[in-house]
Amino acid sequence: MTERHPSLEYLLVACVAATVAFVLTPIARRVAIRWQALAMPRDRDVHAVATPRMGGVALFIGFALSLFVAARLPSLDRSFESGPEMPWVVVSAAIICAVGIIDDRYELDSLTKLAGQVLACGLMVTKGGVQLLLIPLGHSTVSLGRDLGIPITILFALLIINAMNFIDGLDGLASGVTVIAATAFFVFSFHLAKDGFTDVSAAPTLLAAALAGACAGFLPHNFWPARIFMGDSGSMVVGLVLAAAAATATTQADPQAFDSALGSLAFYLPLLIPLAVLALPFVDLVLAVIRRVRKRRSPFAPDKQHLHHRLLELGHSHRRAVLLLYFWSALVAFAGVGVSFEHEQWFVVGSLCALAAVGLLLSLVPRLRGRARRRTAARASSGQR
């Protein structure tokens, strides 16, 4: 008897997460207003009115309840039997959400917030068993062991968490990028399961489906003009779950099963997809640190020169800037997924190059229009003379 892929169960999990997050977000908004957990407009911000934070609470509850439902489904319950200890992943997400709630209300200093992140990541890695014990190297693997695996996994998780926190600068940006990243990761994991490289009910696939659903349910409330921000209570949770899915996926597939060098690249993608989809915020993070250090300022000192600020300066509207960043995130994320489809690689590469050219043109349209207007004005003024 052949095993059926539990696609309908994954769809149910995503729908539960989306519905719960969508329904609870207005409640979280009212609580945030009552507790005065508000993002007040600052010089570096792009919103003009005080906006409630703590949207991450609704997002986390949607994610947690969807896993509760998954544990009672006939196929997906196997995701809880092998791999990481899912309850500890949820507990770690709850801890980091609690740290985010405190930060949304009282604005913690960087070191205190980092300590909370390390605590949550440490519990997820040590108690939950989410560890990078194997690193792919060609058709073989390098074993890290617990002594190296634990600190490397914690550092990897901290990197993803803070990158997601960093990108949360425009209405709907972090939640939309997370939907893209989690969906790309789900497609990749489900494709590997379909071809027999991993278990169809693998934990990374389930985590990606639940996270994508939760963020999709939150996004209508968060898209421009946002009625609520996810805040650190949300951005840190989605970063933690993305890191958990990526770290877990590296232990789900056997690199010996891939037939070619390009095929074996699929074994690296669990680590590369969250890094690739966050390439823009990573570049932004590095540039910000360099920029601030050169000015002899703290690397954590805020400014208004991030990538989304630059898009606004180019002349893009708030909505169009977010959609452009969605486009580039999806292009990079699904580029990695497309490579895992061995028979379509050259078609994928050609399509991505064409889309990249279109995206570059769309990004520069306001600047090109500005130059055209200036030339027209210069010609008109010279003609009048």
C-alpha positions as CSV (number, residue, x, y, z in Angstrom):
1,M,0.0,0.0,0.0
2,T,1.5,3.3,-1.1
3,E,1.7,6.2,1.4
4,R,-0.2,9.3,0.6
5,H,1.4,12.7,1.0
6,P,-0.5,14.5,3.7
7,S,-1.0,17.7,1.6
8,L,-4.5,18.3,2.9
9,E,-3.2,18.0,6.5
10,Y,-0.5,20.6,5.8
11,L,-3.2,22.8,4.3
12,L,-5.4,22.3,7.4
13,V,-2.5,23.3,9.7
14,A,-1.7,26.4,7.7
15,C,-5.4,27.4,7.6
16,V,-5.7,26.9,11.4
17,A,-2.6,29.1,12.0
18,A,-3.9,31.7,9.6
19,T,-7.4,31.8,11.0
20,V,-6.3,32.0,14.7
21,A,-3.8,34.7,13.9
22,F,-6.3,36.7,11.9
23,V,-9.0,36.5,14.6
24,L,-6.7,37.2,17.5
25,T,-4.8,40.1,16.0
26,P,-7.5,42.8,16.7
27,I,-7.6,41.5,20.3
28,A,-3.8,41.9,20.6
29,R,-4.2,45.4,19.2
30,R,-6.7,46.4,21.8
31,V,-4.5,44.9,24.6
32,A,-1.4,46.8,23.2
33,I,-3.3,50.1,23.2
34,R,-4.5,49.5,26.8
35,W,-0.9,48.6,27.9
36,Q,0.5,51.6,25.9
37,A,2.7,49.2,23.9
38,L,2.9,51.7,21.1
39,A,5.4,52.5,18.4
40,M,5.7,56.3,18.6
41,P,6.8,58.1,15.5
42,R,10.6,58.9,15.5
43,D,12.8,60.6,13.0
44,R,14.0,57.3,11.5
45,D,10.5,55.8,11.3
46,V,8.2,55.9,8.3
47,H,4.9,55.7,10.1
48,A,3.4,59.1,11.1
49,V,1.0,58.0,13.9
50,A,1.4,55.9,17.1
51,T,0.8,52.3,16.1
52,P,0.2,49.3,18.5
53,R,2.8,46.6,18.7
54,M,2.5,43.1,20.1
55,G,1.0,41.6,17.0
56,G,3.5,38.7,17.5
57,V,1.3,37.4,20.4
58,A,-1.5,36.5,17.9
59,L,1.0,35.2,15.5
60,F,2.6,32.9,18.1
61,I,-0.7,31.6,19.4
62,G,-1.8,30.8,15.8
63,F,1.5,28.9,15.3
64,A,1.3,27.0,18.6
65,L,-2.4,26.0,18.1
66,S,-1.7,24.8,14.6
67,L,1.0,22.4,15.9
68,F,-1.5,21.2,18.6
69,V,-3.9,20.3,15.8
70,A,-1.1,18.7,13.7
71,A,-0.2,16.4,16.6
72,R,-3.7,14.9,16.4
73,L,-3.7,14.3,12.6
74,P,-3.2,10.7,11.3
75,S,-0.1,11.5,9.2
76,L,1.5,14.6,10.7
77,D,1.6,13.1,14.2
78,R,4.8,11.4,13.0
79,S,6.5,14.7,12.9
80,F,6.5,14.7,16.7
81,E,8.0,11.2,17.0
82,S,11.4,11.8,15.3
83,G,13.6,14.8,15.0
84,P,13.4,17.8,17.4
85,E,11.2,17.8,20.5
86,M,8.4,20.0,19.2
87,P,7.0,21.0,22.6
88,W,10.4,22.5,23.5
89,V,10.4,24.4,20.2
90,V,7.0,25.9,21.2
91,V,8.3,26.7,24.7
92,S,11.4,28.4,23.3
93,A,9.2,30.4,21.0
94,A,7.0,31.3,24.0
95,I,10.0,32.6,25.9
96,I,11.3,34.7,23.1
97,C,7.8,36.0,22.5
98,A,7.6,37.0,26.2
99,V,10.9,38.8,25.9
100,G,9.5,40.6,22.8
101,I,6.4,41.6,24.7
102,I,8.5,43.2,27.4
103,D,10.6,45.0,24.8
104,D,7.4,46.2,22.9
105,R,6.2,47.8,26.1
106,Y,9.4,49.0,27.8
107,E,12.0,48.9,25.1
108,L,14.7,46.7,26.6
109,D,18.4,47.5,26.1
110,S,20.3,45.4,23.5
111,L,22.2,43.3,25.9
112,T,19.1,42.3,27.9
113,K,17.3,41.4,24.8
114,L,20.2,39.4,23.5
115,A,20.3,37.5,26.8
116,G,16.7,36.5,26.3
117,Q,17.4,35.4,22.8
118,V,20.3,33.2,24.0
119,L,18.1,31.7,26.7
120,A,15.4,30.7,24.2
121,C,17.8,29.5,21.6
122,G,19.8,27.5,24.2
123,L,16.7,25.7,25.4
124,M,15.6,24.9,21.8
125,V,19.0,23.5,21.0
126,T,19.8,21.6,24.2
127,K,16.3,20.5,25.3
128,G,14.6,20.5,22.0
129,G,17.4,18.8,20.1
130,V,17.5,21.3,17.3
131,Q,21.2,21.0,16.4
132,L,23.4,21.3,13.4
133,L,25.3,18.1,14.1
134,L,26.1,17.5,10.4
135,I,27.4,19.9,7.8
136,P,27.1,18.8,4.1
137,L,30.4,18.6,2.2
138,G,29.9,17.4,-1.4
139,H,28.4,13.9,-1.2
140,S,29.5,13.4,2.4
141,T,29.0,15.1,5.7
142,V,31.2,16.5,8.4
143,S,30.1,15.6,11.9
144,L,30.3,18.6,14.3
145,G,29.5,16.7,17.5
146,R,27.6,18.3,20.4
147,D,30.6,20.5,21.6
148,L,30.6,22.4,18.3
149,G,27.0,21.7,17.1
150,I,25.4,23.4,20.1
151,P,27.2,26.8,19.9
152,I,27.1,26.9,16.1
153,T,23.4,26.2,16.1
154,I,22.7,28.9,18.7
155,L,24.8,31.4,16.7
156,F,22.9,30.5,13.5
157,A,19.6,31.0,15.3
158,L,20.6,34.3,16.7
159,L,21.7,35.5,13.2
160,I,18.3,34.6,11.7
161,I,16.4,36.1,14.7
162,N,18.2,39.5,14.5
163,A,18.0,39.6,10.7
164,M,14.2,39.2,10.9
165,N,14.1,41.8,13.7
166,F,16.2,44.1,11.5
167,I,13.9,43.9,8.4
168,D,10.8,44.9,10.3
169,G,10.9,48.5,9.2
170,L,8.0,48.9,6.8
171,D,4.3,48.0,7.1
172,G,3.9,44.3,6.2
173,L,7.6,43.8,5.3
174,A,8.7,41.3,7.9
175,S,5.4,39.3,7.9
176,G,5.3,39.2,4.1
177,V,9.0,38.1,3.8
178,T,8.3,35.4,6.3
179,V,5.4,34.1,4.3
180,I,7.7,34.0,1.3
181,A,10.6,32.3,3.1
182,A,8.4,29.7,4.9
183,T,6.5,28.9,1.7
184,A,9.7,28.5,-0.3
185,F,11.0,26.2,2.5
186,F,7.8,24.2,2.5
187,V,7.9,23.7,-1.3
188,F,11.6,22.6,-1.0
189,S,10.9,20.2,1.9
190,F,7.8,18.7,0.3
191,H,9.6,18.2,-3.0
192,L,12.4,16.3,-1.3
193,A,9.7,14.1,0.5
194,K,7.9,13.5,-2.8
195,D,11.2,12.2,-4.3
196,G,11.9,10.0,-1.3
197,F,14.8,11.9,0.1
198,T,13.1,12.7,3.4
199,D,10.0,11.7,5.4
200,V,6.8,13.2,4.1
201,S,5.9,14.1,7.7
202,A,9.2,15.7,8.5
203,A,9.3,18.4,11.3
204,P,10.8,21.1,9.1
205,T,8.0,20.9,6.6
206,L,5.4,21.1,9.4
207,L,7.2,24.1,11.0
208,A,7.3,25.9,7.6
209,A,3.6,25.3,6.9
210,A,2.5,26.5,10.4
211,L,4.7,29.6,10.2
212,A,3.6,30.5,6.7
213,G,-0.1,30.2,7.8
214,A,0.4,32.3,11.0
215,C,2.1,35.1,9.1
216,A,-0.4,35.0,6.3
217,G,-3.2,35.5,8.8
218,F,-1.5,38.4,10.4
219,L,-0.5,40.1,7.2
220,P,-3.9,41.7,6.4
221,H,-3.8,43.7,9.6
222,N,-0.1,44.6,9.1
223,F,0.0,45.6,5.5
224,W,0.1,49.3,4.7
225,P,-1.4,51.2,6.3
226,A,-0.7,49.0,9.3
227,R,-3.2,48.8,12.1
228,I,-0.7,46.9,14.2
229,F,3.0,46.0,14.1
230,M,4.3,42.5,14.9
231,G,6.9,44.1,17.1
232,D,9.8,42.1,18.6
233,S,7.3,39.7,20.0
234,G,6.7,38.6,16.4
235,S,9.9,39.2,14.5
236,M,12.0,37.2,17.0
237,V,9.4,34.3,17.0
238,V,9.5,33.9,13.2
239,G,13.3,34.1,13.2
240,L,13.5,31.4,15.8
241,V,11.1,29.1,14.0
242,L,12.8,29.6,10.6
243,A,16.1,28.8,12.2
244,A,14.6,25.6,13.8
245,A,13.2,24.4,10.5
246,A,16.5,25.1,8.7
247,A,18.7,23.4,11.3
248,T,16.5,20.4,11.6
249,A,16.3,19.9,7.8
250,T,20.0,19.2,7.4
251,T,19.6,16.0,9.4
252,Q,16.6,14.8,7.4
253,A,18.2,13.9,4.1
254,D,21.1,11.6,3.1
255,P,23.6,13.4,0.8
256,Q,24.5,10.0,-0.7
257,A,21.0,9.9,-2.3
258,F,21.7,12.8,-4.6
259,D,23.1,11.8,-8.0
260,S,24.9,14.9,-9.2
261,A,26.8,17.9,-8.0
262,L,23.8,20.2,-8.8
263,G,21.5,17.7,-7.2
264,S,23.5,17.5,-4.0
265,L,23.2,21.3,-3.8
266,A,19.7,20.5,-2.5
267,F,21.2,19.2,0.6
268,Y,22.6,22.7,1.4
269,L,19.4,24.5,0.7
270,P,17.9,24.1,4.2
271,L,20.6,26.4,5.4
272,L,20.7,28.6,2.4
273,I,17.0,29.4,1.9
274,P,16.5,31.4,5.1
275,L,19.9,33.0,4.5
276,A,19.1,33.7,0.9
277,V,15.6,35.2,1.6
278,L,17.2,37.4,4.2
279,A,20.0,38.4,1.9
280,L,18.7,41.9,1.7
281,P,18.4,42.5,5.4
282,F,21.8,40.8,5.9
283,V,23.4,43.2,3.4
284,D,21.6,46.1,5.1
285,L,22.8,44.9,8.5
286,V,26.5,44.8,7.3
287,L,26.2,48.2,5.6
288,A,24.6,49.7,8.7
289,V,27.4,48.4,11.0
290,I,30.1,49.7,8.7
291,R,28.3,53.0,8.2
292,R,27.9,53.6,12.0
293,V,31.4,52.4,12.9
294,R,33.0,54.8,10.3
295,K,31.1,57.6,12.0
296,R,32.3,56.4,15.4
297,R,28.9,55.5,16.5
298,S,27.5,52.4,18.2
299,P,26.7,49.6,15.7
300,F,23.3,49.5,17.4
301,A,22.6,53.2,17.0
302,P,19.6,53.8,14.8
303,D,19.6,55.8,11.6
304,K,17.4,56.4,8.5
305,Q,19.6,54.9,5.8
306,H,18.4,51.3,5.6
307,L,17.4,49.8,2.2
308,H,13.7,50.5,2.7
309,H,14.5,54.1,3.5
310,R,16.6,54.3,0.3
311,L,13.7,52.9,-1.8
312,L,11.5,55.6,-0.4
313,E,14.1,58.2,-1.2
314,L,14.2,56.9,-4.8
315,G,10.6,58.0,-5.1
316,H,8.7,54.7,-4.4
317,S,5.6,54.8,-2.4
318,H,5.4,52.9,0.9
319,R,3.3,50.1,-0.7
320,R,5.4,49.8,-3.8
321,A,8.7,49.7,-1.8
322,V,7.3,46.8,0.2
323,L,6.1,45.0,-2.9
324,L,9.5,45.4,-4.5
325,L,11.2,43.9,-1.4
326,Y,8.7,41.0,-1.6
327,F,9.7,40.5,-5.2
328,W,13.4,40.4,-4.5
329,S,12.9,38.1,-1.5
330,A,10.8,35.7,-3.5
331,L,13.2,35.8,-6.4
332,V,16.1,34.8,-4.2
333,A,14.2,32.3,-2.1
334,F,12.6,30.4,-5.0
335,A,15.9,30.5,-7.0
336,G,17.3,28.2,-4.4
337,V,14.2,26.0,-4.5
338,G,14.2,25.9,-8.3
339,V,17.8,24.5,-8.3
340,S,16.5,21.4,-6.4
341,F,14.4,20.5,-9.4
342,E,17.1,18.7,-11.3
343,H,15.3,18.5,-14.7
344,E,14.4,22.2,-14.8
345,Q,17.6,23.9,-13.7
346,W,18.6,25.7,-16.8
347,F,15.0,26.9,-17.4
348,V,14.9,28.1,-13.8
349,V,18.2,30.0,-14.2
350,G,17.1,31.7,-17.4
351,S,13.7,32.7,-15.9
352,L,15.4,34.1,-12.8
353,C,17.8,36.2,-14.8
354,A,14.9,37.7,-16.8
355,L,13.0,38.4,-13.6
356,A,16.0,39.9,-12.0
357,A,16.4,42.3,-15.0
358,V,12.7,43.2,-14.7
359,G,13.0,43.8,-10.9
360,L,16.1,46.0,-11.4
361,L,14.2,48.1,-13.9
362,L,11.2,48.4,-11.7
363,S,13.4,49.4,-8.7
364,L,15.1,52.2,-10.8
365,V,11.9,53.5,-12.5
366,P,11.5,56.6,-10.2
367,R,15.1,57.6,-10.6
368,L,14.9,57.2,-14.4
369,R,11.7,59.2,-14.4
370,G,13.3,61.9,-12.3
371,R,16.3,62.2,-14.7
372,A,13.9,62.4,-17.7
373,R,11.9,65.2,-16.0
374,R,15.1,67.1,-15.3
375,R,16.3,66.8,-18.9
376,T,12.9,67.9,-20.2
377,A,12.9,70.9,-17.8
378,A,16.5,71.8,-18.8
379,R,15.6,71.7,-22.5
380,A,12.5,73.8,-21.9
381,S,14.5,76.4,-20.0
382,S,17.2,76.5,-22.6
383,G,14.6,76.9,-25.3
384,Q,13.0,79.9,-23.5
385,R,16.4,81.5,-23.5
